[in-house]
Amino acid sequence: MKCCDITAGMLREPIEIQQQSITVGVGGARDISYTKRADVRGMVKPLSGSERLYADRLDATTRYRVVIRYRSDIVESDRLIIRSKAYQIRFINNMEFRDKFLEIDLDGGVAT
């Protein structure tokens, strides 16, 4: 998909961007928490899904691609919340390097 193919009407799914915060507790244990950075609208497309048996447990993973308006403050350690589910960011693509839209690949169903 090209940057000029996207219209405002295609960005209709509400998405919350959360920023990762790491604090070090007593004894050096790391505590990861997330705080809300922004609410945006985007286009969500499913890419793939799979299941695997790991340590006698069935794990399901999903992969999505999200398109949102360009933001310079998003990094791969952030996560997106879509319909109350958390998705880990795997790749951020500034479409055609035009600073108009970001194409973000997400993984769901995995440890964040």
MMTF fields as JSON, N, C-alpha, C and O atoms, coordinates in Angstrom:
{
  "mmtfVersion": "1.0.0",
  "mmtfProducer": "UNKNOWN",
  "numBonds": 447,
  "numAtoms": 448,
  "numGroups": 112,
  "numChains": 1,
  "numModels": 1,
  "chainsPerModel": [1],
  "groupsPerChain": [112],
  "chainIdList": ["A"],
  "bondAtomList": [4, 2, 8, 6, 12, 10, 16, 14, 20, 18, 24, 22, 28, 26, 32, 30, 36, 34, 40, 38, 44, 42, 48, 46, 52, 50, 56, 54, 60, 58, 64, 62, 68, 66, 72, 70, 76, 74, 80, 78, 84, 82, 88, 86, 92, 90, 96, 94, 100, 98, 104, 102, 108, 106, 112, 110, 116, 114, 120, 118, 124, 122, 128, 126, 132, 130, 136, 134, 140, 138, 144, 142, 148, 146, 152, 150, 156, 154, 160, 158, 164, 162, 168, 166, 172, 170, 176, 174, 180, 178, 184, 182, 188, 186, 192, 190, 196, 194, 200, 198, 204, 202, 208, 206, 212, 210, 216, 214, 220, 218, 224, 222, 228, 226, 232, 230, 236, 234, 240, 238, 244, 242, 248, 246, 252, 250, 256, 254, 260, 258, 264, 262, 268, 266, 272, 270, 276, 274, 280, 278, 284, 282, 288, 286, 292, 290, 296, 294, 300, 298, 304, 302, 308, 306, 312, 310, 316, 314, 320, 318, 324, 322, 328, 326, 332, 330, 336, 334, 340, 338, 344, 342, 348, 346, 352, 350, 356, 354, 360, 358, 364, 362, 368, 366, 372, 370, 376, 374, 380, 378, 384, 382, 388, 386, 392, 390, 396, 394, 400, 398, 404, 402, 408, 406, 412, 410, 416, 414, 420, 418, 424, 422, 428, 426, 432, 430, 436, 434, 440, 438, 444, 442],
  "bondOrderList": [1, 1, 1, 1, 1, 1, 1, 1, 1, 1, 1, 1, 1, 1, 1, 1, 1, 1, 1, 1, 1, 1, 1, 1, 1, 1, 1, 1, 1, 1, 1, 1, 1, 1, 1, 1, 1, 1, 1, 1, 1, 1, 1, 1, 1, 1, 1, 1, 1, 1, 1, 1, 1, 1, 1, 1, 1, 1, 1, 1, 1, 1, 1, 1, 1, 1, 1, 1, 1, 1, 1, 1, 1, 1, 1, 1, 1, 1, 1, 1, 1, 1, 1, 1, 1, 1, 1, 1, 1, 1, 1, 1, 1, 1, 1, 1, 1, 1, 1, 1, 1, 1, 1, 1, 1, 1, 1, 1, 1, 1, 1],
  "groupList": [{"groupName": "MET", "atomNameList": ["N", "CA", "C", "O"], "elementList": ["N", "C", "C", "O"], "formalChargeList": [0, 0, 0, 0], "bondAtomList": [1, 0, 2, 1, 3, 2], "bondOrderList": [1, 1, 2], "singleLetterCode": "M", "chemCompType": "L-PEPTIDE LINKING"}, {"groupName": "LYS", "atomNameList": ["N", "CA", "C", "O"], "elementList": ["N", "C", "C", "O"], "formalChargeList": [0, 0, 0, 0], "bondAtomList": [1, 0, 2, 1, 3, 2], "bondOrderList": [1, 1, 2], "singleLetterCode": "K", "chemCompType": "L-PEPTIDE LINKING"}, {"groupName": "CYS", "atomNameList": ["N", "CA", "C", "O"], "elementList": ["N", "C", "C", "O"], "formalChargeList": [0, 0, 0, 0], "bondAtomList": [1, 0, 2, 1, 3, 2], "bondOrderList": [1, 1, 2], "singleLetterCode": "C", "chemCompType": "L-PEPTIDE LINKING"}, {"groupName": "ASP", "atomNameList": ["N", "CA", "C", "O"], "elementList": ["N", "C", "C", "O"], "formalChargeList": [0, 0, 0, 0], "bondAtomList": [1, 0, 2, 1, 3, 2], "bondOrderList": [1, 1, 2], "singleLetterCode": "D", "chemCompType": "L-PEPTIDE LINKING"}, {"groupName": "ILE", "atomNameList": ["N", "CA", "C", "O"], "elementList": ["N", "C", "C", "O"], "formalChargeList": [0, 0, 0, 0], "bondAtomList": [1, 0, 2, 1, 3, 2], "bondOrderList": [1, 1, 2], "singleLetterCode": "I", "chemCompType": "L-PEPTIDE LINKING"}, {"groupName": "THR", "atomNameList": ["N", "CA", "C", "O"], "elementList": ["N", "C", "C", "O"], "formalChargeList": [0, 0, 0, 0], "bondAtomList": [1, 0, 2, 1, 3, 2], "bondOrderList": [1, 1, 2], "singleLetterCode": "T", "chemCompType": "L-PEPTIDE LINKING"}, {"groupName": "ALA", "atomNameList": ["N", "CA", "C", "O"], "elementList": ["N", "C", "C", "O"], "formalChargeList": [0, 0, 0, 0], "bondAtomList": [1, 0, 2, 1, 3, 2], "bondOrderList": [1, 1, 2], "singleLetterCode": "A", "chemCompType": "L-PEPTIDE LINKING"}, {"groupName": "GLY", "atomNameList": ["N", "CA", "C", "O"], "elementList": ["N", "C", "C", "O"], "formalChargeList": [0, 0, 0, 0], "bondAtomList": [1, 0, 2, 1, 3, 2], "bondOrderList": [1, 1, 2], "singleLetterCode": "G", "chemCompType": "PEPTIDE LINKING"}, {"groupName": "LEU", "atomNameList": ["N", "CA", "C", "O"], "elementList": ["N", "C", "C", "O"], "formalChargeList": [0, 0, 0, 0], "bondAtomList": [1, 0, 2, 1, 3, 2], "bondOrderList": [1, 1, 2], "singleLetterCode": "L", "chemCompType": "L-PEPTIDE LINKING"}, {"groupName": "ARG", "atomNameList": ["N", "CA", "C", "O"], "elementList": ["N", "C", "C", "O"], "formalChargeList": [0, 0, 0, 0], "bondAtomList": [1, 0, 2, 1, 3, 2], "bondOrderList": [1, 1, 2], "singleLetterCode": "R", "chemCompType": "L-PEPTIDE LINKING"}, {"groupName": "GLU", "atomNameList": ["N", "CA", "C", "O"], "elementList": ["N", "C", "C", "O"], "formalChargeList": [0, 0, 0, 0], "bondAtomList": [1, 0, 2, 1, 3, 2], "bondOrderList": [1, 1, 2], "singleLetterCode": "E", "chemCompType": "L-PEPTIDE LINKING"}, {"groupName": "PRO", "atomNameList": ["N", "CA", "C", "O"], "elementList": ["N", "C", "C", "O"], "formalChargeList": [0, 0, 0, 0], "bondAtomList": [1, 0, 2, 1, 3, 2], "bondOrderList": [1, 1, 2], "singleLetterCode": "P", "chemCompType": "L-PEPTIDE LINKING"}, {"groupName": "GLN", "atomNameList": ["N", "CA", "C", "O"], "elementList": ["N", "C", "C", "O"], "formalChargeList": [0, 0, 0, 0], "bondAtomList": [1, 0, 2, 1, 3, 2], "bondOrderList": [1, 1, 2], "singleLetterCode": "Q", "chemCompType": "L-PEPTIDE LINKING"}, {"groupName": "SER", "atomNameList": ["N", "CA", "C", "O"], "elementList": ["N", "C", "C", "O"], "formalChargeList": [0, 0, 0, 0], "bondAtomList": [1, 0, 2, 1, 3, 2], "bondOrderList": [1, 1, 2], "singleLetterCode": "S", "chemCompType": "L-PEPTIDE LINKING"}, {"groupName": "VAL", "atomNameList": ["N", "CA", "C", "O"], "elementList": ["N", "C", "C", "O"], "formalChargeList": [0, 0, 0, 0], "bondAtomList": [1, 0, 2, 1, 3, 2], "bondOrderList": [1, 1, 2], "singleLetterCode": "V", "chemCompType": "L-PEPTIDE LINKING"}, {"groupName": "TYR", "atomNameList": ["N", "CA", "C", "O"], "elementList": ["N", "C", "C", "O"], "formalChargeList": [0, 0, 0, 0], "bondAtomList": [1, 0, 2, 1, 3, 2], "bondOrderList": [1, 1, 2], "singleLetterCode": "Y", "chemCompType": "L-PEPTIDE LINKING"}, {"groupName": "PHE", "atomNameList": ["N", "CA", "C", "O"], "elementList": ["N", "C", "C", "O"], "formalChargeList": [0, 0, 0, 0], "bondAtomList": [1, 0, 2, 1, 3, 2], "bondOrderList": [1, 1, 2], "singleLetterCode": "F", "chemCompType": "L-PEPTIDE LINKING"}, {"groupName": "ASN", "atomNameList": ["N", "CA", "C", "O"], "elementList": ["N", "C", "C", "O"], "formalChargeList": [0, 0, 0, 0], "bondAtomList": [1, 0, 2, 1, 3, 2], "bondOrderList": [1, 1, 2], "singleLetterCode": "N", "chemCompType": "L-PEPTIDE LINKING"}],
  "groupTypeList": [0, 1, 2, 2, 3, 4, 5, 6, 7, 0, 8, 9, 10, 11, 4, 10, 4, 12, 12, 12, 13, 4, 5, 14, 7, 14, 7, 7, 6, 9, 3, 4, 13, 15, 5, 1, 9, 6, 3, 14, 9, 7, 0, 14, 1, 11, 8, 13, 7, 13, 10, 9, 8, 15, 6, 3, 9, 8, 3, 6, 5, 5, 9, 15, 9, 14, 14, 4, 9, 15, 9, 13, 3, 4, 14, 10, 13, 3, 9, 8, 4, 4, 9, 13, 1, 6, 15, 12, 4, 9, 16, 4, 17, 17, 0, 10, 16, 9, 3, 1, 16, 8, 10, 4, 3, 8, 3, 7, 7, 14, 6, 5],
  "groupIdList": [1, 2, 3, 4, 5, 6, 7, 8, 9, 10, 11, 12, 13, 14, 15, 16, 17, 18, 19, 20, 21, 22, 23, 24, 25, 26, 27, 28, 29, 30, 31, 32, 33, 34, 35, 36, 37, 38, 39, 40, 41, 42, 43, 44, 45, 46, 47, 48, 49, 50, 51, 52, 53, 54, 55, 56, 57, 58, 59, 60, 61, 62, 63, 64, 65, 66, 67, 68, 69, 70, 71, 72, 73, 74, 75, 76, 77, 78, 79, 80, 81, 82, 83, 84, 85, 86, 87, 88, 89, 90, 91, 92, 93, 94, 95, 96, 97, 98, 99, 100, 101, 102, 103, 104, 105, 106, 107, 108, 109, 110, 111, 112],
  "secStructList": [7, 7, 4, 4, 4, 7, 7, 4, 4, 4, 7, 7, 3, 3, 3, 3, 3, 3, 3, 3, 3, 3, 3, 3, 7, 4, 4, 4, 7, 3, 3, 3, 3, 3, 3, 3, 3, 3, 3, 3, 3, 3, 3, 3, 3, 3, 3, 3, 3, 3, 3, 3, 3, 3, 6, 6, 3, 3, 3, 3, 3, 3, 3, 3, 3, 3, 3, 3, 3, 7, 7, 1, 1, 7, 7, 6, 6, 7, 3, 3, 3, 3, 6, 6, 3, 3, 3, 3, 3, 3, 3, 3, 3, 3, 4, 4, 4, 1, 1, 1, 3, 3, 3, 3, 3, 3, 3, 3, 1, 1, 7, 7],
  "xCoordList": [0.838, 0.0, 0.887, 1.895, 0.504, 1.269, 0.647, -0.535, 1.464, 1.049, -0.134, -1.043, -0.132, -1.185, -2.495, -3.51, -2.502, -3.716, -4.578, -5.718, -4.069, -4.768, -5.586, -5.103, -6.845, -7.715, -8.082, -7.922, -8.57, -8.947, -10.055, -10.086, -10.957, -12.049, -11.599, -12.347, -10.413, -9.886, -9.358, -9.223, -9.06, -8.493, -9.624, -9.835, -10.358, -11.539, -11.455, -12.34, -10.433, -10.322, -9.624, -8.506, -10.263, -9.583, -8.421, -8.562, -7.289, -6.061, -5.431, -5.359, -4.98, -4.262, -2.788, -2.439, -1.932, -0.479, -0.004, -0.302, 0.738, 1.267, 2.784, 3.388, 3.388, 4.843, 5.331, 4.735, 6.411, 6.984, 7.832, 8.602, 7.678, 8.5, 9.114, 8.417, 10.411, 11.097, 11.618, 12.334, 11.247, 11.75, 12.49, 12.135, 13.511, 14.289, 13.868, 13.966, 13.395, 12.91, 14.0, 15.183, 13.573, 14.48, 15.124, 14.432, 16.396, 17.11, 17.444, 17.959, 17.161, 17.513, 16.475, 16.73, 15.315, 14.267, 13.697, 13.412, 13.537, 12.989, 11.48, 10.95, 10.8, 9.345, 8.982, 9.336, 8.266, 7.866, 6.41, 5.546, 6.15, 4.777, 4.581, 5.543, 3.313, 2.985, 2.086, 1.182, 2.343, 1.509, 0.97, 1.618, -0.208, -0.86, -0.108, 0.176, 0.206, 0.877, -0.114, -0.092, -0.991, -1.923, -3.039, -2.901, -4.134, -5.216, -5.198, -5.175, -5.207, -5.184, -6.229, -6.872, -6.387, -7.251, -6.386, -5.451, -6.72, -5.91, -6.689, -7.862, -6.007, -6.542, -5.807, -4.577, -6.561, -5.985, -6.264, -7.405, -5.195, -5.327, -4.66, -3.491, -5.375, -4.724, -3.781, -4.11, -2.613, -1.639, -1.568, -1.61, -1.46, -1.346, -1.665, -1.751, -1.834, -2.046, -1.473, -1.418, -1.043, -0.491, -0.629, -0.837, -0.507, -0.502, 0.704, 1.145, 1.231, 2.325, 2.249, 1.755, 2.738, 2.79, 4.161, 5.182, 4.178, 5.435, 5.301, 4.412, 6.165, 6.164, 4.787, 4.25, 4.226, 2.905, 1.797, 0.816, 1.965, 0.961, 0.78, 1.755, -0.455, -0.737, -0.665, -1.416, 0.245, 0.397, -0.102, 0.281, -0.947, -1.458, -0.873, -0.857, -0.402, 0.126, -0.597, -0.996, -0.75, -1.359, -0.459, 0.307, -0.552, 0.255, -0.682, -1.513, -0.541, -1.366, -0.492, 0.668, -1.057, -0.428, -1.409, -2.583, -0.906, -1.717, -1.139, 0.079, -2.013, -1.584, -2.202, -3.418, -1.359, -1.814, -1.134, -0.193, -1.624, -0.948, 0.438, 0.659, 1.354, 2.754, 2.871, 2.247, 3.679, 4.069, 5.557, 6.021, 6.29, 7.735, 8.086, 9.247, 7.103, 7.396, 7.145, 7.213, 6.863, 6.599, 7.889, 8.621, 8.158, 9.33, 8.89, 7.766, 9.768, 9.425, 9.148, 8.503, 9.612, 9.331, 7.924, 7.473, 7.235, 5.853, 4.934, 5.366, 3.667, 2.677, 1.39, 1.171, 0.542, -0.737, -1.86, -1.762, -2.92, -4.115, -5.215, -5.589, -5.734, -6.806, -7.927, -7.735, -9.091, -10.253, -9.894, -10.212, -9.238, -8.865, -7.81, -7.588, -7.149, -6.074, -4.748, -4.679, -3.699, -2.371, -1.599, -1.609, -0.925, -0.115, 1.27, 1.4, 2.296, 3.675, 4.105, 3.854, 4.747, 5.244, 6.51, 7.43, 6.557, 7.724, 8.492, 9.709, 7.797, 8.458, 7.642, 6.414, 8.327, 7.682, 8.253, 9.465, 7.372, 7.788, 7.189, 5.968, 8.037, 7.594, 7.339, 8.28, 6.083, 5.727, 6.312, 6.035, 7.123, 7.768, 8.602, 8.924, 8.951, 9.738, 9.126, 9.84, 7.782, 7.095, 6.542, 5.959, 6.707, 6.201, 4.704, 4.241, 3.942, 2.48, 1.803, 0.876, 2.266, 1.669, 2.746, 3.835, 2.418, 3.285, 2.586, 1.39, 3.334, 2.86, 3.547, 4.774, 2.763, 3.309, 2.915, 1.731, 3.906, 3.642, 3.583, 4.434, 2.549, 2.297, 2.238, 1.859, 2.617, 2.428, 1.468, 1.583, 0.53, -0.394, -0.325, 0.067, -0.703, -0.687, 0.674, 0.883, 1.604, 2.949, 3.222, 2.536, 4.208, 4.586, 5.077, 5.848, 4.634, 5.025, 5.983, 6.42],
  "yCoordList": [-1.172, 0.0, 1.241, 1.302, 2.203, 3.441, 4.503, 4.451, 5.441, 6.525, 7.307, 7.68, 7.555, 8.369, 7.596, 8.195, 6.279, 5.474, 5.546, 5.083, 6.105, 6.122, 7.404, 8.501, 7.233, 8.377, 8.428, 7.441, 9.568, 9.739, 8.77, 8.317, 8.444, 7.527, 6.104, 5.331, 5.74, 4.398, 4.245, 3.122, 5.345, 5.317, 5.426, 6.49, 4.323, 4.409, 3.594, 3.711, 2.779, 1.95, 2.731, 3.206, 2.881, 3.57, 2.727, 1.527, 3.375, 2.707, 3.546, 4.77, 2.877, 3.556, 3.195, 2.02, 4.192, 3.977, 4.051, 5.015, 3.032, 3.012, 2.963, 2.248, 3.748, 3.843, 2.93, 2.878, 2.217, 1.308, 2.065, 2.957, 1.696, 2.247, 1.09, 0.142, 1.162, 0.111, 0.721, 1.722, 0.099, 0.533, -0.643, -1.802, -0.334, -1.368, -1.385, -0.378, -2.544, -2.688, -3.15, -3.156, -3.536, -4.035, -5.33, -6.206, -5.455, -6.654, -6.662, -7.66, -5.563, -5.467, -6.013, -6.095, -6.386, -6.903, -5.776, -4.684, -6.063, -5.065, -5.204, -6.309, -4.081, -4.065, -3.251, -2.077, -3.895, -3.224, -2.819, -3.639, -1.546, -1.049, -0.16, 0.261, 0.113, 0.914, 2.065, 1.905, 3.227, 4.397, 4.89, 4.754, 5.454, 5.918, 7.111, 8.083, 7.023, 8.113, 8.919, 10.149, 8.232, 8.949, 8.02, 6.797, 8.619, 7.924, 8.377, 9.575, 7.417, 7.719, 6.852, 6.012, 7.061, 6.222, 5.611, 6.237, 4.371, 3.696, 2.657, 2.394, 2.077, 0.993, -0.284, -0.329, -1.316, -2.565, -3.67, -3.873, -4.395, -5.516, -6.744, -6.678, -7.864, -9.094, -9.643, -9.638, -10.114, -10.686, -12.198, -12.895, -12.72, -14.163, -14.547, -13.701, -15.83, -16.378, -17.779, -18.458, -18.22, -19.563, -20.056, -19.279, -21.36, -21.99, -22.907, -23.456, -23.066, -24.011, -24.576, -23.927, -25.774, -26.437, -26.181, -26.539, -25.562, -25.194, -25.478, -24.936, -26.315, -26.681, -27.183, -26.755, -28.091, -28.677, -27.636, -27.825, -26.547, -25.485, -25.013, -24.864, -24.779, -24.299, -22.775, -22.111, -22.22, -20.773, -20.339, -20.914, -19.336, -18.792, -17.398, -16.587, -17.126, -15.802, -15.261, -16.011, -13.966, -13.294, -12.168, -11.623, -11.822, -10.734, -9.782, -10.207, -8.496, -7.457, -6.367, -6.207, -5.625, -4.414, -3.269, -3.359, -2.195, -1.026, 0.173, 0.344, 1.003, 2.257, 3.389, 3.43, 4.32, 5.51, 6.728, 6.607, 7.897, 9.123, 9.189, 8.635, 9.863, 9.921, 10.543, 11.558, 9.906, 10.423, 10.134, 9.05, 11.08, 10.874, 10.253, 9.92, 10.09, 9.63, 8.144, 7.698, 7.371, 5.945, 5.155, 5.404, 4.198, 3.328, 1.869, 1.603, 0.938, -0.475, -1.004, -2.043, -0.328, -0.797, -0.413, -0.895, 0.433, 0.785, -0.382, -1.366, -0.255, -1.231, -0.509, 0.637, -1.195, -0.642, -1.454, -2.676, -0.78, -1.426, -1.241, -0.117, -2.369, -2.357, -3.228, -4.422, -2.638, -3.355, -4.108, -5.289, -3.424, -3.917, -5.021, -5.651, -5.275, -6.263, -5.566, -4.647, -6.02, -5.433, -6.142, -7.37, -5.352, -5.874, -5.236, -4.022, -6.068, -5.602, -5.118, -5.79, -3.965, -3.425, -4.173, -4.323, -4.641, -5.344, -4.536, -4.677, -3.693, -2.922, -1.673, -1.726, -0.545, 0.721, 1.214, 1.377, 1.451, 1.896, 3.27, 3.416, 4.273, 5.591, 5.467, 5.455, 5.375, 5.055, 6.066, 7.263, 5.561, 6.336, 7.503, 8.425, 7.474, 8.526, 9.909, 10.902, 9.963, 11.232, 11.859, 12.942, 11.213, 11.72, 12.0, 12.985, 11.136, 11.27, 10.132, 10.359, 8.904, 7.732, 6.777, 6.705, 6.035, 4.972, 3.64, 3.503, 2.669, 1.305, 0.511, 0.41, -0.051, -0.704, -2.163, -2.486, -3.063, -4.492, -4.853, -4.449, -5.63, -5.984, -7.482, -8.208, -7.946, -9.332, -9.347, -8.533, -10.27, -10.437, -11.857, -12.765, -12.057, -13.385, -13.824, -15.008, -12.896, -13.217, -12.401, -11.415, -12.807, -12.065, -10.687, -10.538, -9.671, -8.289, -7.758, -6.611],
  "zCoordList": [0.0, 0.0, 0.0, 0.705, -0.783, -0.872, 0.031, 0.371, 0.397, 1.282, 0.707, 1.448, -0.584, -1.198, -1.362, -1.718, -1.112, -1.208, 0.05, 0.034, 1.12, 2.407, 2.529, 2.251, 2.955, 3.191, 4.673, 5.391, 5.122, 6.529, 6.93, 8.074, 6.02, 6.315, 6.585, 7.183, 6.167, 6.407, 7.833, 8.319, 8.504, 9.86, 10.88, 11.461, 11.1, 11.959, 13.24, 14.088, 13.411, 14.615, 15.728, 15.524, 16.923, 18.029, 18.572, 18.804, 18.764, 19.211, 20.314, 20.214, 21.362, 22.44, 22.347, 22.239, 22.386, 22.389, 23.828, 24.533, 24.274, 25.63, 25.598, 24.798, 26.495, 26.601, 27.72, 28.796, 27.458, 28.443, 29.454, 29.096, 30.731, 31.807, 32.578, 32.939, 32.83, 33.583, 34.879, 34.867, 35.994, 37.292, 37.922, 37.705, 38.695, 39.368, 40.824, 41.525, 41.273, 42.64, 43.578, 43.24, 44.757, 45.78, 45.29, 44.772, 45.444, 45.017, 43.542, 43.036, 42.828, 41.42, 40.457, 39.256, 40.961, 40.075, 39.22, 39.712, 37.936, 37.018, 36.954, 36.84, 37.029, 36.919, 35.676, 35.567, 34.732, 33.502, 33.622, 33.933, 33.372, 33.381, 32.154, 31.511, 31.845, 30.67, 31.078, 31.898, 30.497, 30.723, 29.387, 28.349, 29.432, 28.209, 27.627, 28.327, 26.347, 25.651, 24.821, 24.854, 24.07, 23.192, 22.726, 22.748, 22.309, 21.617, 20.167, 19.884, 19.251, 17.821, 17.127, 17.757, 15.844, 15.021, 13.927, 13.429, 13.564, 12.567, 11.79, 12.057, 10.824, 10.012, 10.43, 10.414, 10.804, 11.299, 10.291, 9.877, 9.894, 8.955, 9.559, 9.939, 9.657, 10.129, 9.061, 7.875, 9.482, 8.557, 8.667, 7.653, 9.899, 10.071, 11.51, 12.4, 11.705, 13.033, 13.073, 12.048, 14.256, 14.371, 15.806, 16.738, 15.95, 17.262, 17.336, 16.326, 18.537, 18.726, 20.13, 21.052, 20.278, 21.566, 22.161, 21.574, 23.322, 23.968, 25.458, 26.114, 25.99, 27.408, 27.836, 28.857, 27.048, 27.307, 27.41, 28.129, 26.691, 26.681, 25.247, 24.51, 24.854, 23.51, 23.503, 24.217, 22.69, 22.558, 21.193, 20.174, 21.169, 19.918, 19.717, 20.644, 18.524, 18.204, 16.974, 16.083, 16.952, 15.807, 15.365, 16.159, 14.104, 13.55, 12.816, 12.013, 13.1, 12.502, 11.909, 12.289, 10.983, 10.461, 10.684, 10.325, 11.284, 11.611, 10.882, 10.823, 10.327, 9.708, 10.506, 10.695, 10.981, 11.702, 11.095, 10.312, 11.468, 11.043, 11.683, 12.76, 11.02, 11.463, 12.854, 13.163, 13.665, 14.988, 15.148, 14.796, 15.667, 15.833, 17.182, 17.417, 18.077, 19.435, 19.667, 20.812, 18.643, 18.811, 18.588, 17.63, 19.485, 19.365, 19.536, 19.962, 19.207, 19.248, 20.649, 20.788, 21.68, 23.046, 23.513, 24.552, 22.775, 23.105, 22.743, 22.143, 23.116, 22.692, 22.329, 22.725, 21.572, 21.165, 21.791, 21.899, 22.202, 22.732, 21.701, 21.366, 21.198, 20.211, 20.751, 20.981, 20.952, 21.499, 22.773, 22.919, 23.683, 25.019, 25.011, 26.045, 23.873, 23.82, 23.529, 22.713, 24.211, 24.048, 22.946, 22.856, 22.104, 21.008, 21.069, 21.225, 20.944, 20.987, 19.61, 18.61, 19.551, 18.287, 17.884, 18.688, 16.642, 16.122, 15.081, 14.966, 14.326, 13.272, 12.985, 12.925, 12.807, 12.474, 11.155, 11.016, 10.185, 8.865, 8.578, 8.531, 8.385, 7.941, 6.443, 5.649, 6.06, 4.677, 3.698, 3.776, 2.78, 1.734, 2.275, 1.526, 3.548, 4.213, 4.023, 3.88, 4.022, 3.782, 5.051, 4.986, 6.21, 7.487, 7.448, 8.022, 6.772, 6.731, 7.478, 8.256, 7.244, 7.862, 8.341, 7.772, 9.414, 9.91, 9.685, 9.943, 9.205, 9.067, 10.176, 10.198, 11.093, 12.291, 12.287, 12.193, 12.389, 12.502, 13.982, 14.774, 14.334, 15.733, 15.902, 14.984, 17.091, 17.507, 18.689, 19.605, 18.661, 19.778, 20.282, 19.548, 21.529, 22.107, 22.586, 22.849, 22.706, 23.192, 24.443, 24.714, 25.189, 26.384, 26.005, 25.057, 26.741, 26.43, 27.456, 27.357]
}
